[in-house]
Amino acid sequence: MPRTFLLFLISALLVFLVAASPSVSGKEFLTEKEIERIQEAQVIDERIKIYLEAASLRLKTAEERLYGKESLEGDPFEFFSPEDLLDGYYRILRSAMFNLDEAFQKGGVDPVKVREALKELKKRTESAGKDLEILKKLAEEKQKEELWNLVNQAIDITGGAHDGAESGLARLPAQPSDKKKDKDR
């Protein structure tokens, strides 16, 4: 894997990670089941997918809470506020970025798996950007300043992750299946 790509990815990630973490609560940001799935996922693309599914779930749940939908008894997010959920989203996305960075530093990681992880990160951050704009409007309407601040921090890290994924994909050699897709377009 090109050393310049690794250095670029690290510097891009650090720009967004150096900012103060919004840690709103002392609550664990992953459920026990999510932690178990992540520990079992030894391949980078699988691990990133699990992280990003967990992050998306927090955004969806935060939006539902802002619209007044209560969680069911026993729901792992039963006692989480929208602010807790946004904090969890931020921390999960940061963890996913750290995991991707660590995979590069280890060396010997299958570039196809890295490419798949970057594609998933790009796709999910595009979707999350739209969800975050909705949450930002809801926070403004409900005059929830702390939530609005957390949404803006989440927008920043999401943008950084998306830009890093795009840059990484541009720098990684295209796979044969990618070249065929580009021809078909």
DRENPA-3360 file (N, C-alpha, C; in nm, 2 decimals, always signed):
BEGIN
1 = MPRTFLLF = +0.08/-0.12/+0.00/+0.00/+0.00/+0.00/+0.09/+0.12/+0.00 ~ +0.06/+0.22/-0.08/+0.15/+0.34/-0.09/+0.16/+0.41/+0.04 ~ +0.28/+0.44/+0.08/+0.31/+0.51/+0.21/+0.25/+0.65/+0.21 ~ +0.24/+0.72/+0.09/+0.18/+0.85/+0.09/+0.04/+0.85/+0.12 ~ -0.03/+0.74/+0.08/-0.17/+0.73/+0.11/-0.19/+0.72/+0.26 ~ -0.11/+0.63/+0.32/-0.12/+0.61/+0.47/-0.10/+0.75/+0.54 ~ +0.00/+0.82/+0.50/+0.03/+0.95/+0.56/-0.08/+1.05/+0.54 ~ -0.14/+1.05/+0.42/-0.25/+1.14/+0.39/-0.37/+1.10/+0.48;
9 = LISALLVF = -0.40/+0.97/+0.49/-0.52/+0.93/+0.56/-0.50/+0.96/+0.71 ~ -0.38/+0.94/+0.76/-0.35/+0.97/+0.90/-0.37/+1.12/+0.93 ~ -0.31/+1.20/+0.84/-0.32/+1.35/+0.86/-0.47/+1.40/+0.85 ~ -0.54/+1.34/+0.76/-0.68/+1.38/+0.74/-0.76/+1.34/+0.86 ~ -0.74/+1.22/+0.91/-0.81/+1.17/+1.03/-0.78/+1.26/+1.16 ~ -0.65/+1.29/+1.17/-0.61/+1.36/+1.29/-0.67/+1.50/+1.29 ~ -0.69/+1.57/+1.18/-0.75/+1.70/+1.18/-0.88/+1.70/+1.25 ~ -0.96/+1.59/+1.22/-1.09/+1.59/+1.28/-1.10/+1.52/+1.42;
17 = LVAASPSV = -0.99/+1.45/+1.45/-0.99/+1.38/+1.58/-0.93/+1.46/+1.69 ~ -0.85/+1.56/+1.65/-0.78/+1.64/+1.75/-0.88/+1.73/+1.82 ~ -0.98/+1.77/+1.75/-1.09/+1.85/+1.82/-1.14/+1.78/+1.94 ~ -1.19/+1.85/+2.03/-1.24/+1.79/+2.16/-1.35/+1.70/+2.13 ~ -1.35/+1.58/+2.19/-1.45/+1.48/+2.18/-1.57/+1.54/+2.25 ~ -1.69/+1.52/+2.20/-1.81/+1.58/+2.26/-1.87/+1.50/+2.38 ~ -1.80/+1.40/+2.43/-1.85/+1.31/+2.53/-1.95/+1.37/+2.63 ~ -2.07/+1.35/+2.60/-2.18/+1.40/+2.67/-2.21/+1.32/+2.80;
25 = SGKEFLTE = -2.20/+1.19/+2.79/-2.23/+1.11/+2.90/-2.12/+1.01/+2.92 ~ -2.12/+0.94/+3.03/-2.03/+0.84/+3.06/-2.08/+0.70/+3.01 ~ -2.20/+0.70/+2.94/-2.26/+0.58/+2.89/-2.17/+0.52/+2.78 ~ -2.17/+0.39/+2.78/-2.10/+0.31/+2.67/-2.17/+0.35/+2.54 ~ -2.09/+0.37/+2.44/-2.15/+0.41/+2.31/-2.18/+0.30/+2.22 ~ -2.14/+0.18/+2.26/-2.18/+0.06/+2.18/-2.25/-0.04/+2.27 ~ -2.34/-0.11/+2.22/-2.41/-0.21/+2.30/-2.32/-0.33/+2.31 ~ -2.36/-0.42/+2.41/-2.28/-0.54/+2.43/-2.28/-0.63/+2.30;
33 = KEIERIQE = -2.39/-0.64/+2.23/-2.40/-0.72/+2.11/-2.31/-0.66/+2.00 ~ -2.31/-0.52/+1.99/-2.23/-0.46/+1.89/-2.08/-0.48/+1.92 ~ -2.04/-0.47/+2.04/-1.90/-0.49/+2.08/-1.86/-0.64/+2.04 ~ -1.95/-0.73/+2.07/-1.92/-0.87/+2.04/-1.90/-0.89/+1.89 ~ -1.99/-0.83/+1.81/-1.98/-0.84/+1.66/-1.86/-0.78/+1.61 ~ -1.82/-0.67/+1.67/-1.69/-0.60/+1.62/-1.57/-0.69/+1.66 ~ -1.57/-0.74/+1.78/-1.46/-0.83/+1.82/-1.45/-0.95/+1.73 ~ -1.56/-1.01/+1.69/-1.56/-1.12/+1.60/-1.52/-1.09/+1.46;
41 = AQVIDERI = -1.54/-0.97/+1.41/-1.51/-0.93/+1.28/-1.36/-0.90/+1.26 ~ -1.29/-0.99/+1.21/-1.14/-0.98/+1.20/-1.10/-0.91/+1.07 ~ -1.19/-0.90/+0.97/-1.16/-0.84/+0.84/-1.21/-0.70/+0.84 ~ -1.12/-0.60/+0.79/-1.15/-0.46/+0.81/-1.28/-0.42/+0.75 ~ -1.32/-0.47/+0.63/-1.44/-0.43/+0.57/-1.57/-0.47/+0.65 ~ -1.56/-0.59/+0.71/-1.67/-0.64/+0.80/-1.68/-0.55/+0.92 ~ -1.57/-0.52/+0.98/-1.56/-0.44/+1.10/-1.62/-0.30/+1.08 ~ -1.57/-0.24/+0.97/-1.62/-0.10/+0.94/-1.77/-0.11/+0.91;
49 = KIYLEAAS = -1.82/-0.21/+0.85/-1.96/-0.22/+0.82/-2.04/-0.22/+0.95 ~ -2.00/-0.30/+1.05/-2.06/-0.31/+1.18/-2.06/-0.17/+1.25 ~ -1.95/-0.11/+1.25/-1.94/+0.02/+1.31/-2.04/+0.12/+1.25 ~ -2.04/+0.12/+1.11/-2.13/+0.22/+1.04/-2.28/+0.18/+1.06 ~ -2.31/+0.06/+1.07/-2.45/+0.02/+1.10/-2.49/+0.07/+1.24 ~ -2.40/+0.06/+1.33/-2.43/+0.11/+1.47/-2.45/+0.26/+1.47 ~ -2.36/+0.33/+1.39/-2.37/+0.47/+1.39/-2.50/+0.52/+1.32 ~ -2.54/+0.45/+1.22/-2.67/+0.48/+1.15/-2.79/+0.46/+1.24;
57 = LRLKTAEE = -2.78/+0.36/+1.32/-2.89/+0.33/+1.41/-2.90/+0.44/+1.51 ~ -2.79/+0.50/+1.56/-2.80/+0.61/+1.65/-2.87/+0.73/+1.59 ~ -2.83/+0.76/+1.47/-2.90/+0.88/+1.40/-3.05/+0.86/+1.38 ~ -3.08/+0.74/+1.34/-3.23/+0.71/+1.32/-3.30/+0.72/+1.46 ~ -3.24/+0.66/+1.56/-3.31/+0.66/+1.69/-3.32/+0.80/+1.75 ~ -3.21/+0.88/+1.73/-3.22/+1.02/+1.77/-3.33/+1.10/+1.70 ~ -3.34/+1.08/+1.57/-3.45/+1.14/+1.50/-3.59/+1.10/+1.55 ~ -3.60/+0.97/+1.57/-3.73/+0.92/+1.62/-3.76/+0.98/+1.76;
65 = RLYGKESL = -3.66/+1.00/+1.84/-3.68/+1.06/+1.98/-3.73/+1.20/+1.96 ~ -3.67/+1.27/+1.87/-3.70/+1.41/+1.85/-3.85/+1.43/+1.79 ~ -3.89/+1.33/+1.73/-4.03/+1.33/+1.68/-4.13/+1.27/+1.78 ~ -4.08/+1.23/+1.90/-4.16/+1.19/+2.01/-4.18/+1.04/+2.02 ~ -4.12/+0.96/+1.94/-4.13/+0.82/+1.95/-4.05/+0.77/+2.07 ~ -4.11/+0.70/+2.16/-4.04/+0.64/+2.27/-3.99/+0.50/+2.24 ~ -3.89/+0.46/+2.31/-3.83/+0.33/+2.29/-3.91/+0.23/+2.37 ~ -3.91/+0.10/+2.32/-3.98/+0.00/+2.39/-3.89/-0.05/+2.51;
73 = EGDPFEFF = -3.96/-0.10/+2.61/-3.89/-0.15/+2.73/-3.79/-0.26/+2.68 ~ -3.66/-0.25/+2.74/-3.56/-0.35/+2.70/-3.48/-0.30/+2.58 ~ -3.52/-0.20/+2.51/-3.44/-0.15/+2.40/-3.30/-0.10/+2.46 ~ -3.19/-0.13/+2.39/-3.06/-0.09/+2.44/-3.05/+0.06/+2.45 ~ -3.13/+0.13/+2.38/-3.12/+0.28/+2.39/-3.24/+0.34/+2.47 ~ -3.30/+0.26/+2.55/-3.42/+0.30/+2.63/-3.39/+0.43/+2.71 ~ -3.28/+0.44/+2.77/-3.25/+0.55/+2.86/-3.15/+0.66/+2.79 ~ -3.14/+0.65/+2.66/-3.05/+0.75/+2.59/-3.13/+0.86/+2.54;
81 = SPEDLLDG = -3.08/+0.98/+2.56/-3.14/+1.10/+2.50/-3.09/+1.12/+2.36 ~ -3.15/+1.21/+2.28/-3.09/+1.24/+2.15/-2.95/+1.28/+2.16 ~ -2.91/+1.36/+2.26/-2.77/+1.40/+2.28/-2.68/+1.28/+2.30 ~ -2.72/+1.19/+2.39/-2.64/+1.07/+2.41/-2.62/+0.99/+2.28 ~ -2.73/+0.99/+2.20/-2.72/+0.91/+2.07/-2.62/+0.98/+1.97 ~ -2.63/+1.11/+1.97/-2.53/+1.19/+1.88/-2.39/+1.17/+1.93 ~ -2.37/+1.18/+2.06/-2.24/+1.15/+2.11/-2.19/+1.01/+2.07 ~ -2.28/+0.91/+2.09/-2.24/+0.78/+2.04/-2.21/+0.77/+1.90;
89 = YYRILRSA = -2.29/+0.84/+1.81/-2.26/+0.84/+1.67/-2.12/+0.89/+1.64 ~ -2.08/+1.00/+1.71/-1.95/+1.07/+1.69/-1.84/+0.97/+1.73 ~ -1.86/+0.91/+1.85/-1.76/+0.82/+1.90/-1.74/+0.69/+1.82 ~ -1.85/+0.64/+1.76/-1.85/+0.53/+1.68/-1.78/+0.56/+1.55 ~ -1.81/+0.67/+1.49/-1.75/+0.71/+1.36/-1.60/+0.73/+1.38 ~ -1.56/+0.79/+1.49/-1.42/+0.81/+1.53/-1.35/+0.67/+1.54 ~ -1.42/+0.58/+1.61/-1.36/+0.44/+1.62/-1.34/+0.37/+1.49 ~ -1.44/+0.39/+1.40/-1.43/+0.33/+1.27/-1.31/+0.38/+1.20;
97 = MFNLDEAF = -1.29/+0.52/+1.21/-1.17/+0.58/+1.14/-1.04/+0.53/+1.20 ~ -1.04/+0.52/+1.33/-0.92/+0.46/+1.40/-0.89/+0.32/+1.35 ~ -0.99/+0.24/+1.34/-0.98/+0.10/+1.30/-0.92/+0.09/+1.15 ~ -0.97/+0.18/+1.07/-0.93/+0.18/+0.93/-0.78/+0.23/+0.93 ~ -0.75/+0.32/+1.00/-0.61/+0.37/+1.01/-0.52/+0.26/+1.07 ~ -0.56/+0.19/+1.17/-0.48/+0.08/+1.23/-0.46/-0.03/+1.13 ~ -0.56/-0.06/+1.04/-0.54/-0.16/+0.94/-0.43/-0.12/+0.84 ~ -0.42/+0.01/+0.81/-0.31/+0.05/+0.72/-0.18/+0.04/+0.79;
105 = QKGGVDPV = -0.17/+0.08/+0.92/-0.04/+0.07/+0.99/+0.01/-0.07/+1.01 ~ -0.08/-0.17/+1.02/-0.04/-0.30/+1.04/+0.04/-0.35/+0.92 ~ -0.01/-0.31/+0.80/+0.05/-0.37/+0.68/-0.01/-0.51/+0.66 ~ +0.01/-0.55/+0.54/-0.04/-0.69/+0.50/-0.19/-0.70/+0.49 ~ -0.26/-0.59/+0.50/-0.41/-0.59/+0.49/-0.44/-0.60/+0.34 ~ -0.54/-0.68/+0.31/-0.58/-0.70/+0.17/-0.64/-0.57/+0.12 ~ -0.58/-0.51/+0.01/-0.62/-0.39/-0.04/-0.77/-0.39/-0.09 ~ -0.81/-0.51/-0.13/-0.95/-0.52/-0.18/-1.05/-0.50/-0.06;
113 = KVREALKE = -1.01/-0.55/+0.06/-1.09/-0.53/+0.18/-1.09/-0.39/+0.22 ~ -0.97/-0.32/+0.21/-0.96/-0.18/+0.25/-1.05/-0.10/+0.15 ~ -1.04/-0.13/+0.03/-1.13/-0.06/-0.07/-1.27/-0.08/-0.04 ~ -1.32/-0.20/+0.00/-1.46/-0.22/+0.03/-1.49/-0.14/+0.16 ~ -1.40/-0.13/+0.25/-1.43/-0.06/+0.38/-1.44/+0.09/+0.34 ~ -1.36/+0.14/+0.25/-1.36/+0.28/+0.21/-1.49/+0.31/+0.14 ~ -1.53/+0.22/+0.05/-1.66/+0.24/-0.02/-1.78/+0.24/+0.07 ~ -1.78/+0.16/+0.17/-1.89/+0.15/+0.27/-1.88/+0.28/+0.35;
121 = LKKRTESA = -1.77/+0.33/+0.39/-1.75/+0.46/+0.46/-1.81/+0.57/+0.38 ~ -1.77/+0.58/+0.25/-1.82/+0.68/+0.17/-1.97/+0.68/+0.15 ~ -2.02/+0.56/+0.13/-2.17/+0.55/+0.11/-2.24/+0.59/+0.24 ~ -2.20/+0.54/+0.35/-2.27/+0.56/+0.47/-2.26/+0.71/+0.52 ~ -2.14/+0.77/+0.49/-2.13/+0.91/+0.53/-2.21/+1.00/+0.44 ~ -2.23/+0.97/+0.32/-2.32/+1.04/+0.23/-2.46/+1.04/+0.29 ~ -2.51/+0.92/+0.33/-2.64/+0.91/+0.38/-2.65/+0.98/+0.52 ~ -2.55/+0.96/+0.60/-2.55/+1.03/+0.73/-2.55/+1.18/+0.72;
129 = GKDLEILK = -2.49/+1.23/+0.62/-2.49/+1.38/+0.60/-2.63/+1.43/+0.59 ~ -2.71/+1.36/+0.51/-2.85/+1.40/+0.49/-2.93/+1.39/+0.63 ~ -2.90/+1.28/+0.70/-2.97/+1.26/+0.83/-2.93/+1.37/+0.93 ~ -2.81/+1.40/+0.93/-2.76/+1.50/+1.02/-2.82/+1.64/+0.99 ~ -2.84/+1.67/+0.86/-2.91/+1.80/+0.83/-3.05/+1.80/+0.89 ~ -3.12/+1.69/+0.88/-3.25/+1.68/+0.94/-3.25/+1.70/+1.09 ~ -3.15/+1.64/+1.15/-3.13/+1.65/+1.30/-3.10/+1.79/+1.34 ~ -3.02/+1.86/+1.25/-2.98/+2.00/+1.28/-3.11/+2.09/+1.28;
137 = KLAEEKQK = -3.19/+2.07/+1.18/-3.31/+2.15/+1.17/-3.40/+2.12/+1.29 ~ -3.42/+1.99/+1.33/-3.50/+1.96/+1.44/-3.44/+2.02/+1.57 ~ -3.31/+2.02/+1.59/-3.25/+2.08/+1.70/-3.28/+2.23/+1.71 ~ -3.27/+2.29/+1.59/-3.30/+2.44/+1.58/-3.45/+2.47/+1.62 ~ -3.54/+2.39/+1.56/-3.68/+2.40/+1.58/-3.72/+2.39/+1.73 ~ -3.65/+2.29/+1.79/-3.68/+2.26/+1.93/-3.59/+2.34/+2.03 ~ -3.51/+2.43/+1.97/-3.42/+2.51/+2.05/-3.33/+2.43/+2.15 ~ -3.27/+2.33/+2.10/-3.19/+2.24/+2.18/-3.04/+2.27/+2.14;
145 = EELWNLVN = -2.98/+2.36/+2.22/-2.85/+2.41/+2.18/-2.74/+2.30/+2.19 ~ -2.74/+2.22/+2.30/-2.64/+2.12/+2.32/-2.65/+2.02/+2.20 ~ -2.77/+1.98/+2.17/-2.79/+1.89/+2.05/-2.74/+1.95/+1.93 ~ -2.78/+2.08/+1.90/-2.73/+2.14/+1.78/-2.58/+2.14/+1.77 ~ -2.51/+2.17/+1.89/-2.36/+2.16/+1.89/-2.31/+2.02/+1.85 ~ -2.38/+1.92/+1.91/-2.33/+1.78/+1.88/-2.36/+1.75/+1.74 ~ -2.47/+1.79/+1.68/-2.50/+1.76/+1.54/-2.39/+1.83/+1.45 ~ -2.35/+1.95/+1.49/-2.25/+2.02/+1.41/-2.11/+1.94/+1.42;
153 = QAIDITGG = -2.08/+1.89/+1.54/-1.96/+1.82/+1.55/-1.97/+1.69/+1.47 ~ -2.08/+1.63/+1.47/-2.11/+1.50/+1.39/-2.10/+1.53/+1.24 ~ -2.15/+1.65/+1.20/-2.14/+1.69/+1.06/-1.99/+1.70/+1.02 ~ -1.91/+1.77/+1.11/-1.77/+1.79/+1.08/-1.70/+1.65/+1.06 ~ -1.72/+1.56/+1.16/-1.64/+1.43/+1.15/-1.69/+1.35/+1.03 ~ -1.82/+1.36/+1.00/-1.88/+1.29/+0.89/-1.82/+1.34/+0.76 ~ -1.81/+1.47/+0.75/-1.75/+1.53/+0.63/-1.60/+1.49/+0.61 ~ -1.53/+1.49/+0.72/-1.39/+1.44/+0.72/-1.37/+1.30/+0.68;
161 = AHDGAESG = -1.46/+1.21/+0.74/-1.46/+1.07/+0.70/-1.49/+1.05/+0.56 ~ -1.59/+1.12/+0.51/-1.63/+1.11/+0.37/-1.52/+1.15/+0.28 ~ -1.46/+1.27/+0.31/-1.34/+1.32/+0.23/-1.23/+1.22/+0.23 ~ -1.20/+1.17/+0.35/-1.09/+1.07/+0.36/-1.12/+0.94/+0.28 ~ -1.24/+0.90/+0.28/-1.28/+0.78/+0.20/-1.27/+0.80/+0.05 ~ -1.31/+0.92/+0.01/-1.30/+0.95/-0.13/-1.15/+0.96/-0.17 ~ -1.07/+1.03/-0.09/-0.93/+1.04/-0.12/-0.86/+0.90/-0.12 ~ -0.90/+0.82/-0.03/-0.84/+0.69/-0.02/-0.88/+0.60/-0.14;
169 = LARLPAQP = -1.00/+0.61/-0.18/-1.04/+0.54/-0.30/-0.97/+0.59/-0.43 ~ -0.95/+0.71/-0.43/-0.88/+0.77/-0.55/-0.73/+0.72/-0.56 ~ -0.68/+0.70/-0.44/-0.53/+0.67/-0.43/-0.51/+0.52/-0.44 ~ -0.61/+0.44/-0.41/-0.59/+0.29/-0.41/-0.61/+0.25/-0.56 ~ -0.53/+0.15/-0.60/-0.55/+0.10/-0.74/-0.68/+0.04/-0.76 ~ -0.75/+0.07/-0.87/-0.88/+0.02/-0.90/-0.88/-0.13/-0.92 ~ -0.98/-0.19/-0.87/-0.99/-0.34/-0.88/-1.05/-0.37/-1.02 ~ -1.03/-0.48/-1.07/-1.09/-0.52/-1.20/-1.24/-0.50/-1.21;
177 = SDKKKDKD = -1.31/-0.53/-1.10/-1.46/-0.51/-1.10/-1.49/-0.36/-1.10 ~ -1.41/-0.28/-1.04/-1.44/-0.13/-1.05/-1.42/-0.08/-1.19 ~ -1.31/-0.13/-1.26/-1.29/-0.08/-1.39/-1.40/-0.12/-1.48 ~ -1.46/-0.24/-1.47/-1.57/-0.28/-1.55/-1.69/-0.19/-1.52 ~ -1.72/-0.16/-1.39/-1.83/-0.07/-1.36/-1.82/+0.07/-1.42 ~ -1.69/+0.12/-1.42/-1.67/+0.25/-1.48/-1.69/+0.25/-1.63 ~ -1.66/+0.14/-1.70/-1.68/+0.12/-1.84/-1.83/+0.12/-1.87 ~ -1.91/+0.06/-1.79/-2.05/+0.04/-1.81/-2.13/+0.17/-1.79;
185 = R = -2.07/+0.27/-1.73/-2.13/+0.40/-1.70/-2.14/+0.49/-1.82;
% end
